[in-house]
């Protein structure tokens, strides 16, 4: 199971990176110019809740809601835009507040303090069905930073709350 999950995640995040690479030039446009492409990419990207364009540390265009003007560090304080890639798990997003999401930041290599972030739907239920057929696994936990989403709890957990030792660790 772990090998299958690793392969799936490798492929999924490679596809997501490829998509966000194609969106990076849109950070030079206005939201009105960028929105059709942004919305189309989100619609055809599996499990993407929204793509958001960031320019000069401010969100300015969302595939889900259109024009924005919110500093990224206010919207998602957990993301570090100085990193090329950063991730966080959130308990929800403004439009879908009660469903956990992964947010992933991709810095624009050519434009300082700019880039694209994606909010991704997060659901471990398919893993539950598969892991129930495996004798070696009691469940699954996805950990980013100090936050975990697991099949052991219906809420986000601090990594210190996980009691079992991991069978596999994938980074």
N, C-alpha and C positions, 0 to 999 in steps of 0.2 A: 504494500500500500504506500509506504513512504516514498519508494522510487517513483511510483505513478504520480504522487502528489508533487514531487520535485520536478518531474518532467512537465507536468501541467503548469506549475508556477513559472518555470523557466520560459516556456513557450508564451504563456499569457503576458508576462512582464516584458518579454522581448517585443511582442506585438504592440503592447501599450507604449513602450518607448519609441517604437517606429512611428506610431500615430502621433505622439506628442512632438516628435522631431518635425513632422510635417506641419504641426500647428505653430511651432515657434515663430516663423515669419509673421504670423498674424498679430504678434505683440506690437508690431510697427503700425498696424492699421487702427482705425476706429472700430468700435463695437459694431456699428451699423455695417461696415465693410466686412468684418470678420465673422459675424454671427451665422450666416448661411453655412459656411464651411464648418464652423465649430459645432453647430447643431447636427449637421449631417454626420460628422465623425463620431459624435456621441451616440447618435441613433444606431450606428452600425458597429459599435464597439461593445463587445459583450461585458455586461455587468458594470458599465460606466453610468453613474448617476449624473455626473456633469463634468465637463471640462471648463476650467476657468483660466482666463488670460490675466497675467499680472504684468504691470508696467510701473517702474519706479516704486516698487513695494506696495502698489495698490491694485486690488482686483478691479478690472474695468469691464469685463465681459464674461458672461456665463452662458453655456449652451442651454441651460435649463431656464434661466430667468432674464437673459438679455443684459442690458447695461447695469453696471454696478459702480460703486465708488467707495470701497471699504478697504482700509489698510489690511494687508494679508495677516499681519501679526495680531490684529484684533479679531479677525474672522477665525483664524486657526493659529493660536499662539504656539502650538507644538511644532510647527514647521519652521525649519531654519533655511531661509532662502540663500544663505551663503554656501550651503552645500550643493553639489551638483545634483544629488538625488536625496530626498528625505521622505520619511513615511511616518504616519501616526494612525492610531485607531481612535475613532470618535464614537461616542454613544449614539450619535445621530447627526443629521445636517439640518439646516433651517427648513428646507422643504419636506424632509422626511425625518422628523425629530426622534422617533422611537425605534429606529432601525440602525444598528451599528454600521459604520462605514470605515473603509481605509481611505486615507488621503495620501496621495503621493505627489511630491513636488519634483519637477524637472527644470533646472535652471537654464536659462537661455545663455549659451556660451558666448554670444556676441553682444548682448545688451545687458548692462549691469542692472542688478536688482529687478530683473524681469524673468518671466518664464511661464510655464503652464503647470497647473495642478489638476489632478483628476480625483474626483470622489467616486469610490467604487463600492458597489453593493457587497456586503459581507454576509455569507450564509454558510454555516458549517453542516447543515442538515444532510447534504449529499454524502459528506464524509462519514456521518453517523451511520448511514445505511451500509456503506462499504466496510467501515471498521467493525460493525457488529458481526461480520462474517470472519473477522480475524481473531484468532485466539490470543494473540500477544498484546492486543490493545484494548484499553478500557475507554478511551476517548481521544480527543484531539484538542490541542490548544495552539492558537496562533498568537505569537508574541511579537510586538513591535515596541521597542523601548522598554518601559516598565508596565505596559498595558497588555492584558491578555483577553482574548475572546476564546472561550472554551466550550466544549460540549458538556462540561460539568456544572455550568451555571448559566442562568438566563441573562445575566448582567455582565458588563465588563469587569474585569478583576485586575488588581495589582498583581504583578508577577510573584510577589512574596506570598500571596494567598494560595498559589498552586502547591499542593502537598506531595504529589508523586514526582519521582525522578523521571525525566524524559528518556524514552527508549531511543529516539533519534532527535538530532538537532540539525536543522537546515537553515543556512544563512545565505 
